[in-house]
Amino acid sequence: MSAINLRDKYIKALEDRRQDVVDQMLAGVKGMDQYEFLRGRYSSLADAENIFRELLGKYIDEDEESSSGP
């Protein structure tokens, strides 16, 4: 599996899990505790995606710099 395929699968999995959380919230929560849990889960998934994209961007930048050479 190439790095690009792995990246795409990871981003898709995060998006799917975030959508699952949204669906659960829209279906109704049993109480404030469940709402806060789901809200935290959604935020954590969004943070994970942002961190991954940041790291991926740094990796791509470093790769481009090293391949361009002096």
mmCIF file of the N, C-alpha and C atoms, coordinates in Angstrom:
data_MODEL
# 
_entry.id   MODEL 
# 
loop_
_atom_site.group_PDB 
_atom_site.id 
_atom_site.type_symbol 
_atom_site.label_atom_id 
_atom_site.label_alt_id 
_atom_site.label_comp_id 
_atom_site.label_asym_id 
_atom_site.label_entity_id 
_atom_site.label_seq_id 
_atom_site.pdbx_PDB_ins_code 
_atom_site.Cartn_x 
_atom_site.Cartn_y 
_atom_site.Cartn_z 
_atom_site.occupancy 
_atom_site.B_iso_or_equiv 
_atom_site.pdbx_formal_charge 
_atom_site.auth_seq_id 
_atom_site.auth_comp_id 
_atom_site.auth_asym_id 
_atom_site.auth_atom_id 
_atom_site.pdbx_PDB_model_num 
ATOM 1   N N  . MET A 1 1  ? 0.854   -1.171 0.000  1.00 0.00 ? 1  MET A N  1 
ATOM 2   C CA . MET A 1 1  ? 0.000   0.000  0.000  1.00 0.00 ? 1  MET A CA 1 
ATOM 3   C C  . MET A 1 1  ? 0.902   1.238  0.000  1.00 0.00 ? 1  MET A C  1 
ATOM 4   N N  . SER A 1 2  ? 0.626   2.145  -0.888 1.00 0.00 ? 2  SER A N  1 
ATOM 5   C CA . SER A 1 2  ? 1.443   3.350  -0.961 1.00 0.00 ? 2  SER A CA 1 
ATOM 6   C C  . SER A 1 2  ? 1.035   4.339  0.133  1.00 0.00 ? 2  SER A C  1 
ATOM 7   N N  . ALA A 1 3  ? 1.903   5.289  0.354  1.00 0.00 ? 3  ALA A N  1 
ATOM 8   C CA . ALA A 1 3  ? 1.641   6.313  1.374  1.00 0.00 ? 3  ALA A CA 1 
ATOM 9   C C  . ALA A 1 3  ? 0.410   7.137  1.005  1.00 0.00 ? 3  ALA A C  1 
ATOM 10  N N  . ILE A 1 4  ? 0.200   7.359  -0.265 1.00 0.00 ? 4  ILE A N  1 
ATOM 11  C CA . ILE A 1 4  ? -0.957  8.146  -0.703 1.00 0.00 ? 4  ILE A CA 1 
ATOM 12  C C  . ILE A 1 4  ? -2.253  7.395  -0.405 1.00 0.00 ? 4  ILE A C  1 
ATOM 13  N N  . ASN A 1 5  ? -2.261  6.092  -0.669 1.00 0.00 ? 5  ASN A N  1 
ATOM 14  C CA . ASN A 1 5  ? -3.451  5.292  -0.364 1.00 0.00 ? 5  ASN A CA 1 
ATOM 15  C C  . ASN A 1 5  ? -3.723  5.266  1.127  1.00 0.00 ? 5  ASN A C  1 
ATOM 16  N N  . LEU A 1 6  ? -2.667  5.122  1.904  1.00 0.00 ? 6  LEU A N  1 
ATOM 17  C CA . LEU A 1 6  ? -2.802  5.117  3.355  1.00 0.00 ? 6  LEU A CA 1 
ATOM 18  C C  . LEU A 1 6  ? -3.356  6.452  3.850  1.00 0.00 ? 6  LEU A C  1 
ATOM 19  N N  . ARG A 1 7  ? -2.830  7.538  3.308  1.00 0.00 ? 7  ARG A N  1 
ATOM 20  C CA . ARG A 1 7  ? -3.321  8.874  3.673  1.00 0.00 ? 7  ARG A CA 1 
ATOM 21  C C  . ARG A 1 7  ? -4.810  9.011  3.375  1.00 0.00 ? 7  ARG A C  1 
ATOM 22  N N  . ASP A 1 8  ? -5.199  8.613  2.172  1.00 0.00 ? 8  ASP A N  1 
ATOM 23  C CA . ASP A 1 8  ? -6.599  8.728  1.772  1.00 0.00 ? 8  ASP A CA 1 
ATOM 24  C C  . ASP A 1 8  ? -7.509  7.882  2.658  1.00 0.00 ? 8  ASP A C  1 
ATOM 25  N N  . LYS A 1 9  ? -7.078  6.680  2.988  1.00 0.00 ? 9  LYS A N  1 
ATOM 26  C CA . LYS A 1 9  ? -7.890  5.806  3.842  1.00 0.00 ? 9  LYS A CA 1 
ATOM 27  C C  . LYS A 1 9  ? -8.022  6.380  5.250  1.00 0.00 ? 9  LYS A C  1 
ATOM 28  N N  . TYR A 1 10 ? -6.938  6.951  5.774  1.00 0.00 ? 10 TYR A N  1 
ATOM 29  C CA . TYR A 1 10 ? -6.968  7.527  7.119  1.00 0.00 ? 10 TYR A CA 1 
ATOM 30  C C  . TYR A 1 10 ? -7.907  8.732  7.169  1.00 0.00 ? 10 TYR A C  1 
ATOM 31  N N  . ILE A 1 11 ? -7.799  9.622  6.193  1.00 0.00 ? 11 ILE A N  1 
ATOM 32  C CA . ILE A 1 11 ? -8.672  10.802 6.145  1.00 0.00 ? 11 ILE A CA 1 
ATOM 33  C C  . ILE A 1 11 ? -10.127 10.367 5.992  1.00 0.00 ? 11 ILE A C  1 
ATOM 34  N N  . LYS A 1 12 ? -10.377 9.383  5.155  1.00 0.00 ? 12 LYS A N  1 
ATOM 35  C CA . LYS A 1 12 ? -11.749 8.881  4.948  1.00 0.00 ? 12 LYS A CA 1 
ATOM 36  C C  . LYS A 1 12 ? -12.301 8.281  6.244  1.00 0.00 ? 12 LYS A C  1 
ATOM 37  N N  . ALA A 1 13 ? -11.464 7.526  6.961  1.00 0.00 ? 13 ALA A N  1 
ATOM 38  C CA . ALA A 1 13 ? -11.907 6.925  8.226  1.00 0.00 ? 13 ALA A CA 1 
ATOM 39  C C  . ALA A 1 13 ? -12.246 8.006  9.242  1.00 0.00 ? 13 ALA A C  1 
ATOM 40  N N  . LEU A 1 14 ? -11.437 9.056  9.318  1.00 0.00 ? 14 LEU A N  1 
ATOM 41  C CA . LEU A 1 14 ? -11.730 10.154 10.240 1.00 0.00 ? 14 LEU A CA 1 
ATOM 42  C C  . LEU A 1 14 ? -13.039 10.856 9.868  1.00 0.00 ? 14 LEU A C  1 
ATOM 43  N N  . GLU A 1 15 ? -13.220 11.105 8.578  1.00 0.00 ? 15 GLU A N  1 
ATOM 44  C CA . GLU A 1 15 ? -14.449 11.752 8.120  1.00 0.00 ? 15 GLU A CA 1 
ATOM 45  C C  . GLU A 1 15 ? -15.670 10.886 8.425  1.00 0.00 ? 15 GLU A C  1 
ATOM 46  N N  . ASP A 1 16 ? -15.554 9.587  8.200  1.00 0.00 ? 16 ASP A N  1 
ATOM 47  C CA . ASP A 1 16 ? -16.666 8.674  8.479  1.00 0.00 ? 16 ASP A CA 1 
ATOM 48  C C  . ASP A 1 16 ? -17.018 8.668  9.964  1.00 0.00 ? 16 ASP A C  1 
ATOM 49  N N  . ARG A 1 17 ? -16.002 8.649  10.811 1.00 0.00 ? 17 ARG A N  1 
ATOM 50  C CA . ARG A 1 17 ? -16.248 8.637  12.257 1.00 0.00 ? 17 ARG A CA 1 
ATOM 51  C C  . ARG A 1 17 ? -16.864 9.951  12.720 1.00 0.00 ? 17 ARG A C  1 
ATOM 52  N N  . ARG A 1 18 ? -16.410 11.048 12.146 1.00 0.00 ? 18 ARG A N  1 
ATOM 53  C CA . ARG A 1 18 ? -17.018 12.344 12.508 1.00 0.00 ? 18 ARG A CA 1 
ATOM 54  C C  . ARG A 1 18 ? -18.479 12.377 12.084 1.00 0.00 ? 18 ARG A C  1 
ATOM 55  N N  . GLN A 1 19 ? -18.766 11.843 10.900 1.00 0.00 ? 19 GLN A N  1 
ATOM 56  C CA . GLN A 1 19 ? -20.155 11.815 10.439 1.00 0.00 ? 19 GLN A CA 1 
ATOM 57  C C  . GLN A 1 19 ? -21.006 10.927 11.338 1.00 0.00 ? 19 GLN A C  1 
ATOM 58  N N  . ASP A 1 20 ? -20.455 9.817  11.813 1.00 0.00 ? 20 ASP A N  1 
ATOM 59  C CA . ASP A 1 20 ? -21.173 8.950  12.748 1.00 0.00 ? 20 ASP A CA 1 
ATOM 60  C C  . ASP A 1 20 ? -21.540 9.709  14.020 1.00 0.00 ? 20 ASP A C  1 
ATOM 61  N N  . VAL A 1 21 ? -20.611 10.519 14.512 1.00 0.00 ? 21 VAL A N  1 
ATOM 62  C CA . VAL A 1 21 ? -20.876 11.311 15.719 1.00 0.00 ? 21 VAL A CA 1 
ATOM 63  C C  . VAL A 1 21 ? -21.985 12.318 15.446 1.00 0.00 ? 21 VAL A C  1 
ATOM 64  N N  . VAL A 1 22 ? -21.923 12.984 14.297 1.00 0.00 ? 22 VAL A N  1 
ATOM 65  C CA . VAL A 1 22 ? -22.968 13.951 13.936 1.00 0.00 ? 22 VAL A CA 1 
ATOM 66  C C  . VAL A 1 22 ? -24.321 13.253 13.847 1.00 0.00 ? 22 VAL A C  1 
ATOM 67  N N  . ASP A 1 23 ? -24.353 12.092 13.220 1.00 0.00 ? 23 ASP A N  1 
ATOM 68  C CA . ASP A 1 23 ? -25.608 11.342 13.097 1.00 0.00 ? 23 ASP A CA 1 
ATOM 69  C C  . ASP A 1 23 ? -26.176 10.978 14.467 1.00 0.00 ? 23 ASP A C  1 
ATOM 70  N N  . GLN A 1 24 ? -25.295 10.568 15.387 1.00 0.00 ? 24 GLN A N  1 
ATOM 71  C CA . GLN A 1 24 ? -25.753 10.238 16.738 1.00 0.00 ? 24 GLN A CA 1 
ATOM 72  C C  . GLN A 1 24 ? -26.333 11.470 17.436 1.00 0.00 ? 24 GLN A C  1 
ATOM 73  N N  . MET A 1 25 ? -25.677 12.611 17.250 1.00 0.00 ? 25 MET A N  1 
ATOM 74  C CA . MET A 1 25 ? -26.155 13.834 17.884 1.00 0.00 ? 25 MET A CA 1 
ATOM 75  C C  . MET A 1 25 ? -27.506 14.257 17.308 1.00 0.00 ? 25 MET A C  1 
ATOM 76  N N  . LEU A 1 26 ? -27.643 14.135 16.004 1.00 0.00 ? 26 LEU A N  1 
ATOM 77  C CA . LEU A 1 26 ? -28.895 14.528 15.361 1.00 0.00 ? 26 LEU A CA 1 
ATOM 78  C C  . LEU A 1 26 ? -30.041 13.569 15.699 1.00 0.00 ? 26 LEU A C  1 
ATOM 79  N N  . ALA A 1 27 ? -29.701 12.319 15.989 1.00 0.00 ? 27 ALA A N  1 
ATOM 80  C CA . ALA A 1 27 ? -30.718 11.336 16.358 1.00 0.00 ? 27 ALA A CA 1 
ATOM 81  C C  . ALA A 1 27 ? -31.245 11.594 17.771 1.00 0.00 ? 27 ALA A C  1 
ATOM 82  N N  . GLY A 1 28 ? -30.502 12.390 18.503 1.00 0.00 ? 28 GLY A N  1 
ATOM 83  C CA . GLY A 1 28 ? -30.938 12.725 19.857 1.00 0.00 ? 28 GLY A CA 1 
ATOM 84  C C  . GLY A 1 28 ? -30.032 12.089 20.886 1.00 0.00 ? 28 GLY A C  1 
ATOM 85  N N  . VAL A 1 29 ? -29.761 12.838 21.904 1.00 0.00 ? 29 VAL A N  1 
ATOM 86  C CA . VAL A 1 29 ? -28.926 12.347 22.996 1.00 0.00 ? 29 VAL A CA 1 
ATOM 87  C C  . VAL A 1 29 ? -29.794 12.174 24.234 1.00 0.00 ? 29 VAL A C  1 
ATOM 88  N N  . LYS A 1 30 ? -29.350 11.305 25.115 1.00 0.00 ? 30 LYS A N  1 
ATOM 89  C CA . LYS A 1 30 ? -30.139 10.986 26.304 1.00 0.00 ? 30 LYS A CA 1 
ATOM 90  C C  . LYS A 1 30 ? -29.935 11.985 27.434 1.00 0.00 ? 30 LYS A C  1 
ATOM 91  N N  . GLY A 1 31 ? -28.860 12.739 27.339 1.00 0.00 ? 31 GLY A N  1 
ATOM 92  C CA . GLY A 1 31 ? -28.596 13.705 28.389 1.00 0.00 ? 31 GLY A CA 1 
ATOM 93  C C  . GLY A 1 31 ? -27.395 14.556 28.061 1.00 0.00 ? 31 GLY A C  1 
ATOM 94  N N  . MET A 1 32 ? -27.132 15.486 28.940 1.00 0.00 ? 32 MET A N  1 
ATOM 95  C CA . MET A 1 32 ? -26.023 16.396 28.733 1.00 0.00 ? 32 MET A CA 1 
ATOM 96  C C  . MET A 1 32 ? -24.680 15.664 28.733 1.00 0.00 ? 32 MET A C  1 
ATOM 97  N N  . ASP A 1 33 ? -24.552 14.627 29.557 1.00 0.00 ? 33 ASP A N  1 
ATOM 98  C CA . ASP A 1 33 ? -23.302 13.865 29.599 1.00 0.00 ? 33 ASP A CA 1 
ATOM 99  C C  . ASP A 1 33 ? -22.991 13.243 28.250 1.00 0.00 ? 33 ASP A C  1 
ATOM 100 N N  . GLN A 1 34 ? -23.988 12.654 27.612 1.00 0.00 ? 34 GLN A N  1 
ATOM 101 C CA . GLN A 1 34 ? -23.775 12.033 26.307 1.00 0.00 ? 34 GLN A CA 1 
ATOM 102 C C  . GLN A 1 34 ? -23.463 13.102 25.257 1.00 0.00 ? 34 GLN A C  1 
ATOM 103 N N  . TYR A 1 35 ? -24.138 14.231 25.334 1.00 0.00 ? 35 TYR A N  1 
ATOM 104 C CA . TYR A 1 35 ? -23.877 15.315 24.394 1.00 0.00 ? 35 TYR A CA 1 
ATOM 105 C C  . TYR A 1 35 ? -22.436 15.802 24.525 1.00 0.00 ? 35 TYR A C  1 
ATOM 106 N N  . GLU A 1 36 ? -21.981 16.022 25.746 1.00 0.00 ? 36 GLU A N  1 
ATOM 107 C CA . GLU A 1 36 ? -20.611 16.485 25.968 1.00 0.00 ? 36 GLU A CA 1 
ATOM 108 C C  . GLU A 1 36 ? -19.593 15.452 25.501 1.00 0.00 ? 36 GLU A C  1 
ATOM 109 N N  . PHE A 1 37 ? -19.888 14.179 25.728 1.00 0.00 ? 37 PHE A N  1 
ATOM 110 C CA . PHE A 1 37 ? -19.003 13.115 25.252 1.00 0.00 ? 37 PHE A CA 1 
ATOM 111 C C  . PHE A 1 37 ? -18.888 13.145 23.729 1.00 0.00 ? 37 PHE A C  1 
ATOM 112 N N  . LEU A 1 38 ? -20.026 13.228 23.047 1.00 0.00 ? 38 LEU A N  1 
ATOM 113 C CA . LEU A 1 38 ? -20.018 13.232 21.584 1.00 0.00 ? 38 LEU A CA 1 
ATOM 114 C C  . LEU A 1 38 ? -19.354 14.489 21.032 1.00 0.00 ? 38 LEU A C  1 
ATOM 115 N N  . ARG A 1 39 ? -19.586 15.605 21.680 1.00 0.00 ? 39 ARG A N  1 
ATOM 116 C CA . ARG A 1 39 ? -18.952 16.854 21.248 1.00 0.00 ? 39 ARG A CA 1 
ATOM 117 C C  . ARG A 1 39 ? -17.431 16.744 21.386 1.00 0.00 ? 39 ARG A C  1 
ATOM 118 N N  . GLY A 1 40 ? -16.972 16.169 22.490 1.00 0.00 ? 40 GLY A N  1 
ATOM 119 C CA . GLY A 1 40 ? -15.545 15.962 22.697 1.00 0.00 ? 40 GLY A CA 1 
ATOM 120 C C  . GLY A 1 40 ? -14.964 15.002 21.677 1.00 0.00 ? 40 GLY A C  1 
ATOM 121 N N  . ARG A 1 41 ? -15.703 13.962 21.382 1.00 0.00 ? 41 ARG A N  1 
ATOM 122 C CA . ARG A 1 41 ? -15.246 12.976 20.383 1.00 0.00 ? 41 ARG A CA 1 
ATOM 123 C C  . ARG A 1 41 ? -15.102 13.638 19.017 1.00 0.00 ? 41 ARG A C  1 
ATOM 124 N N  . TYR A 1 42 ? -16.087 14.450 18.650 1.00 0.00 ? 42 TYR A N  1 
ATOM 125 C CA . TYR A 1 42 ? -16.039 15.153 17.371 1.00 0.00 ? 42 TYR A CA 1 
ATOM 126 C C  . TYR A 1 42 ? -14.824 16.075 17.313 1.00 0.00 ? 42 TYR A C  1 
ATOM 127 N N  . SER A 1 43 ? -14.591 16.812 18.380 1.00 0.00 ? 43 SER A N  1 
ATOM 128 C CA . SER A 1 43 ? -13.448 17.727 18.428 1.00 0.00 ? 43 SER A CA 1 
ATOM 129 C C  . SER A 1 43 ? -12.127 16.967 18.336 1.00 0.00 ? 43 SER A C  1 
ATOM 130 N N  . SER A 1 44 ? -12.047 15.839 19.003 1.00 0.00 ? 44 SER A N  1 
ATOM 131 C CA . SER A 1 44 ? -10.826 15.033 18.967 1.00 0.00 ? 44 SER A CA 1 
ATOM 132 C C  . SER A 1 44 ? -10.543 14.506 17.564 1.00 0.00 ? 44 SER A C  1 
ATOM 133 N N  . LEU A 1 45 ? -11.580 14.074 16.879 1.00 0.00 ? 45 LEU A N  1 
ATOM 134 C CA . LEU A 1 45 ? -11.402 13.588 15.508 1.00 0.00 ? 45 LEU A CA 1 
ATOM 135 C C  . LEU A 1 45 ? -10.979 14.721 14.578 1.00 0.00 ? 45 LEU A C  1 
ATOM 136 N N  . ALA A 1 46 ? -11.564 15.896 14.758 1.00 0.00 ? 46 ALA A N  1 
ATOM 137 C CA . ALA A 1 46 ? -11.182 17.052 13.949 1.00 0.00 ? 46 ALA A CA 1 
ATOM 138 C C  . ALA A 1 46 ? -9.725  17.436 14.231 1.00 0.00 ? 46 ALA A C  1 
ATOM 139 N N  . ASP A 1 47 ? -9.323  17.413 15.500 1.00 0.00 ? 47 ASP A N  1 
ATOM 140 C CA . ASP A 1 47 ? -7.936  17.710 15.860 1.00 0.00 ? 47 ASP A CA 1 
ATOM 141 C C  . ASP A 1 47 ? -6.979  16.697 15.243 1.00 0.00 ? 47 ASP A C  1 
ATOM 142 N N  . ALA A 1 48 ? -7.351  15.422 15.278 1.00 0.00 ? 48 ALA A N  1 
ATOM 143 C CA . ALA A 1 48 ? -6.497  14.382 14.704 1.00 0.00 ? 48 ALA A CA 1 
ATOM 144 C C  . ALA A 1 48 ? -6.296  14.618 13.211 1.00 0.00 ? 48 ALA A C  1 
ATOM 145 N N  . GLU A 1 49 ? -7.350  15.008 12.526 1.00 0.00 ? 49 GLU A N  1 
ATOM 146 C CA . GLU A 1 49 ? -7.231  15.273 11.095 1.00 0.00 ? 49 GLU A CA 1 
ATOM 147 C C  . GLU A 1 49 ? -6.342  16.487 10.842 1.00 0.00 ? 49 GLU A C  1 
ATOM 148 N N  . ASN A 1 50 ? -6.510  17.538 11.632 1.00 0.00 ? 50 ASN A N  1 
ATOM 149 C CA . ASN A 1 50 ? -5.696  18.739 11.455 1.00 0.00 ? 50 ASN A CA 1 
ATOM 150 C C  . ASN A 1 50 ? -4.218  18.462 11.725 1.00 0.00 ? 50 ASN A C  1 
ATOM 151 N N  . ILE A 1 51 ? -3.923  17.709 12.773 1.00 0.00 ? 51 ILE A N  1 
ATOM 152 C CA . ILE A 1 51 ? -2.539  17.362 13.092 1.00 0.00 ? 51 ILE A CA 1 
ATOM 153 C C  . ILE A 1 51 ? -1.941  16.529 11.961 1.00 0.00 ? 51 ILE A C  1 
ATOM 154 N N  . PHE A 1 52 ? -2.696  15.575 11.470 1.00 0.00 ? 52 PHE A N  1 
ATOM 155 C CA . PHE A 1 52 ? -2.219  14.731 10.372 1.00 0.00 ? 52 PHE A CA 1 
ATOM 156 C C  . PHE A 1 52 ? -1.917  15.571 9.137  1.00 0.00 ? 52 PHE A C  1 
ATOM 157 N N  . ARG A 1 53 ? -2.819  16.481 8.805  1.00 0.00 ? 53 ARG A N  1 
ATOM 158 C CA . ARG A 1 53 ? -2.606  17.330 7.624  1.00 0.00 ? 53 ARG A CA 1 
ATOM 159 C C  . ARG A 1 53 ? -1.390  18.242 7.809  1.00 0.00 ? 53 ARG A C  1 
ATOM 160 N N  . GLU A 1 54 ? -1.196  18.772 9.027  1.00 0.00 ? 54 GLU A N  1 
ATOM 161 C CA . GLU A 1 54 ? -0.024  19.597 9.312  1.00 0.00 ? 54 GLU A CA 1 
ATOM 162 C C  . GLU A 1 54 ? 1.262   18.809 9.119  1.00 0.00 ? 54 GLU A C  1 
ATOM 163 N N  . LEU A 1 55 ? 1.307   17.620 9.726  1.00 0.00 ? 55 LEU A N  1 
ATOM 164 C CA . LEU A 1 55 ? 2.496   16.780 9.612  1.00 0.00 ? 55 LEU A CA 1 
ATOM 165 C C  . LEU A 1 55 ? 2.752   16.377 8.167  1.00 0.00 ? 55 LEU A C  1 
ATOM 166 N N  . LEU A 1 56 ? 1.695   16.060 7.464  1.00 0.00 ? 56 LEU A N  1 
ATOM 167 C CA . LEU A 1 56 ? 1.827   15.675 6.065  1.00 0.00 ? 56 LEU A CA 1 
ATOM 168 C C  . LEU A 1 56 ? 2.367   16.841 5.250  1.00 0.00 ? 56 LEU A C  1 
ATOM 169 N N  . GLY A 1 57 ? 1.872   18.043 5.526  1.00 0.00 ? 57 GLY A N  1 
ATOM 170 C CA . GLY A 1 57 ? 2.370   19.226 4.820  1.00 0.00 ? 57 GLY A CA 1 
ATOM 171 C C  . GLY A 1 57 ? 3.839   19.465 5.091  1.00 0.00 ? 57 GLY A C  1 
ATOM 172 N N  . LYS A 1 58 ? 4.278   19.311 6.346  1.00 0.00 ? 58 LYS A N  1 
ATOM 173 C CA . LYS A 1 58 ? 5.693   19.483 6.683  1.00 0.00 ? 58 LYS A CA 1 
ATOM 174 C C  . LYS A 1 58 ? 6.533   18.426 5.989  1.00 0.00 ? 58 LYS A C  1 
ATOM 175 N N  . TYR A 1 59 ? 6.043   17.200 5.962  1.00 0.00 ? 59 TYR A N  1 
ATOM 176 C CA . TYR A 1 59 ? 6.766   16.107 5.304  1.00 0.00 ? 59 TYR A CA 1 
ATOM 177 C C  . TYR A 1 59 ? 6.925   16.399 3.817  1.00 0.00 ? 59 TYR A C  1 
ATOM 178 N N  . ILE A 1 60 ? 5.869   16.864 3.186  1.00 0.00 ? 60 ILE A N  1 
ATOM 179 C CA . ILE A 1 60 ? 5.922   17.173 1.748  1.00 0.00 ? 60 ILE A CA 1 
ATOM 180 C C  . ILE A 1 60 ? 6.887   18.317 1.494  1.00 0.00 ? 60 ILE A C  1 
ATOM 181 N N  . ASP A 1 61 ? 6.839   19.357 2.352  1.00 0.00 ? 61 ASP A N  1 
ATOM 182 C CA . ASP A 1 61 ? 7.761   20.487 2.198  1.00 0.00 ? 61 ASP A CA 1 
ATOM 183 C C  . ASP A 1 61 ? 9.209   20.034 2.338  1.00 0.00 ? 61 ASP A C  1 
ATOM 184 N N  . GLU A 1 62 ? 9.489   19.207 3.347  1.00 0.00 ? 62 GLU A N  1 
ATOM 185 C CA . GLU A 1 62 ? 10.854  18.710 3.550  1.00 0.00 ? 62 GLU A CA 1 
ATOM 186 C C  . GLU A 1 62 ? 11.298  17.846 2.380  1.00 0.00 ? 62 GLU A C  1 
ATOM 187 N N  . ASP A 1 63 ? 10.391  17.034 1.872  1.00 0.00 ? 63 ASP A N  1 
ATOM 188 C CA . ASP A 1 63 ? 10.709  16.169 0.747  1.00 0.00 ? 63 ASP A CA 1 
ATOM 189 C C  . ASP A 1 63 ? 11.037  16.996 -0.496 1.00 0.00 ? 63 ASP A C  1 
ATOM 190 N N  . GLU A 1 64 ? 10.268  18.059 -0.727 1.00 0.00 ? 64 GLU A N  1 
ATOM 191 C CA . GLU A 1 64 ? 10.517  18.917 -1.885 1.00 0.00 ? 64 GLU A CA 1 
ATOM 192 C C  . GLU A 1 64 ? 11.845  19.644 -1.746 1.00 0.00 ? 64 GLU A C  1 
ATOM 193 N N  . GLU A 1 65 ? 12.163  20.097 -0.525 1.00 0.00 ? 65 GLU A N  1 
ATOM 194 C CA . GLU A 1 65 ? 13.430  20.791 -0.298 1.00 0.00 ? 65 GLU A CA 1 
ATOM 195 C C  . GLU A 1 65 ? 14.608  19.855 -0.525 1.00 0.00 ? 65 GLU A C  1 
ATOM 196 N N  . SER A 1 66 ? 14.505  18.626 -0.037 1.00 0.00 ? 66 SER A N  1 
ATOM 197 C CA . SER A 1 66 ? 15.622  17.691 -0.185 1.00 0.00 ? 66 SER A CA 1 
ATOM 198 C C  . SER A 1 66 ? 15.774  17.216 -1.624 1.00 0.00 ? 66 SER A C  1 
ATOM 199 N N  . SER A 1 67 ? 14.696  17.162 -2.378 1.00 0.00 ? 67 SER A N  1 
ATOM 200 C CA . SER A 1 67 ? 14.786  16.692 -3.761 1.00 0.00 ? 67 SER A CA 1 
ATOM 201 C C  . SER A 1 67 ? 15.262  17.802 -4.696 1.00 0.00 ? 67 SER A C  1 
ATOM 202 N N  . SER A 1 68 ? 15.079  19.075 -4.311 1.00 0.00 ? 68 SER A N  1 
ATOM 203 C CA . SER A 1 68 ? 15.515  20.165 -5.176 1.00 0.00 ? 68 SER A CA 1 
ATOM 204 C C  . SER A 1 68 ? 17.022  20.338 -5.104 1.00 0.00 ? 68 SER A C  1 
ATOM 205 N N  . GLY A 1 69 ? 17.615  19.989 -3.973 1.00 0.00 ? 69 GLY A N  1 
ATOM 206 C CA . GLY A 1 69 ? 19.072  20.001 -3.843 1.00 0.00 ? 69 GLY A CA 1 
ATOM 207 C C  . GLY A 1 69 ? 19.661  21.384 -3.919 1.00 0.00 ? 69 GLY A C  1 
ATOM 208 N N  . PRO A 1 70 ? 20.981  21.476 -3.644 1.00 0.00 ? 70 PRO A N  1 
ATOM 209 C CA . PRO A 1 70 ? 21.668  22.787 -3.696 1.00 0.00 ? 70 PRO A CA 1 
ATOM 210 C C  . PRO A 1 70 ? 22.029  23.184 -5.096 1.00 0.00 ? 70 PRO A C  1 
# 
